[in-house]
Amino acid sequence: MKTLGIIFILFMLIGCKNIDPNANQKPIEISDTLAFKTTLLRVDGMTCEGCENTIKKMVGKIEGVKEVNASFTDSLTTVVFDTSLVNIVVISEIINNLGYKVVGEILP
């Protein structure tokens, strides 16, 4: 009797293994929900690595910003962001409010 119970449980486990409750649903891909843009900004006023780090830290906190890199030697800041959550105006305002000056966006 005990053997029949074990066989029954194994049968149920094997039989249920092939059931996929999401079989008719299309998987959500990141590209379906996010529209990332990479932009290069000319930023005046950065004089050291501390300036770079301040921009990276504060811009990196903005919802939708995926990546930030700043270079005081080149006066450039690269930002990768989700255009459905944030735009270049908001990013520029944050940088300007830190005491730096976004001179413009460098288009590819």
LUMZAMAR-365026 format. One record per residue: residue in three letters; x, y, z of N, C-alpha, C in turn. Coordinates in steps of 0.02 Angstrom, whole numbers, plus 50000, padded with zeros to 5 digits. Layout:
<atoms>
ALAXYZXYZXYZ
...
</atoms>
This chain:
<atoms>
MET500414994050000500005000050000500435006350000
LYS500965006150040501425011850044501755013049976
THR501915007649941502225008149875501755011349826
LEU501115009749828500625012749784500575020249796
GLY500615022349859500595029449876501185033249847
ILE501765030249852502375033449825502335033849749
ILE502095028449718502025028349645501525033749623
PHE500975034249660500465039249644500765046349648
ILE501145047849701501445054449709501945055849653
LEU502355050849635502825051749580502455052949515
PHE501925049249503501525050049443501255057249439
MET501005059849495500725066549496501265071849483
LEU501845070849513502385075549503502625075649431
ILE502695069849401502915069449332502375072249285
GLY501755070849299501205073249257501135080849261
CYS501245083749319501165090949329501755094849301
LYS502305091449291502915094849269502825098149201
ASN502405095449158502325097949090501805103549085
ILE501485105349140500985110549138501325117249147
ASP501225121749098501515128449102500945133549103
PRO500805136649161500245141249166500345147449123
ASN500955148949101501085154849060501215153148987
ALA501015147248967501185144848900500905149348845
ASN500335152548855500025156648804500225164048809
GLN500655165748857500845172648865501525173948833
LYS501575179848801502205181948771502665184448826
PRO503295182148828503745184648879503885192048869
ILE503935195748924504075202848921504825203848912
GLU505005207548862505715208948850505865216048871
ILE506465217248895506655223948917506555228948861
SER506715227148801506655231748745505935233748732
ASP505455229848756504745231548747504525237148793
THR504865237948849504635242748899505105248548909
LEU505715248148885506195253448897506455256248831
ALA506535262848830506815266148772507435269848795
PHE508015266548794508625269648818508935274248765
LYS509195279748790509555284448748510225285848781
THR510735286548741511385288648766511515295648740
THR511695300148785511835306948765512495309248794
LEU512815313748760513445316648781513345324048792
LEU513485326348853513375333248872514035336848883
ARG514085342948857514665347248872514495350748938
VAL514915349748989514785352449056515385356649078
ASP515275363149088515805367549112515795367749188
GLY516375368949218516435369849290516715364049327
MET516815358349294517125352649328517885353849330
THR518175353449390518895354849396519295349049424
CYS518955343749447519325338249479518905331849479
GLU519195326549505518835320149509518245320549558
GLY518295324949607517735325949653517125328549615
CYS517235332949567516685335549526516375329849485
GLU516805325749456516565319949418516125315549462
ASN516385314049521516025309549567515355312549590
THR515335319049601514715322349621514185321649566
ILE514385322849505513915322249449513685315049441
LYS514155310349444513985303249437513485301249492
LYS513625303249553513205301249609512495304249604
MET512455310649592511805314049592511385312349530
VAL511685312249473511315310449412511135303049414
GLY511565298949443511435291849449510835290249493
LYS510645294949536510065293949580509395295249546
ILE509415298349488508795299949452508475293549427
GLU507825292849440507465286949415507495286749339
GLY507705281149312507745280349240508455280949213
VAL508915283549254509615284149231509955277449244
LYS510225274649191510555268149195511295268749208
GLU511615273649177512345274249182512545281549173
VAL513065283649211513335290449206514095290149208
ASN514405293749164515135294549165515285301849154
ALA515755304549193515945311549187516705312049182
SER516935316849143517655318049135517785325549142
PHE518135327449195518285334549203518805336849153
THR519255332449132519775334349084519485335849015
ASP518935332448997518615333548933518005338048937
SER517785339648998517165343449010516565339948979
LEU516545333248985516005329348955515685324749007
THR515045323748999514665319049040514235314848993
THR514295308248999513895303648960513355300749006
VAL512735300748981512175298149020511775293348978
VAL511635287449005511195282648974510555282549016
PHE509985283848984509375284449023508765281948984
ASP508245280349022507615277948994507185284048978
THR507045285148915506685291148894505945291048916
SER505705285348938505015285148962504965287349035
LEU505545288049069505545290049139505865296849152
VAL506315298949110506675305249121506895308149054
ASN507025314549053507255317648991507875321849003
ILE508165324348949508795328048953508715334548990
VAL508135337448990508015343749026508095342749101
VAL507795337449127507835335849199508565334349218
ILE508905330449178509595328749191510025335049192
SER509935339449143510315345649140510175350149200
GLU509545350549221509375354649280509725352149343
ILE509755345549351510105342749410510835344749408
ILE511155344049351511865345949345511965353349358
ASN511535357449329511585364749340511475366549413
ASN511015363149447510875364549517511465362549563
LEU511905358249537512495356349575513045361649570
GLY512945366649528513445371949521513855371549457
TYR513695366749414514035366149350513585369049296
LYS513835369449236513435372449182513425367849122
VAL512815365249107512735361249046512705366048988
VAL513225365848946513265370448890512845367948832
GLY512805361448824512405358648769512505351148762
GLU512085348448720512115341348704512505340448640
ILE512975335748641513375334348581513025328548545
LEU512795329948485512435324948446512925320548409
PRO512755314148403513195309448367513195310848292
</atoms>
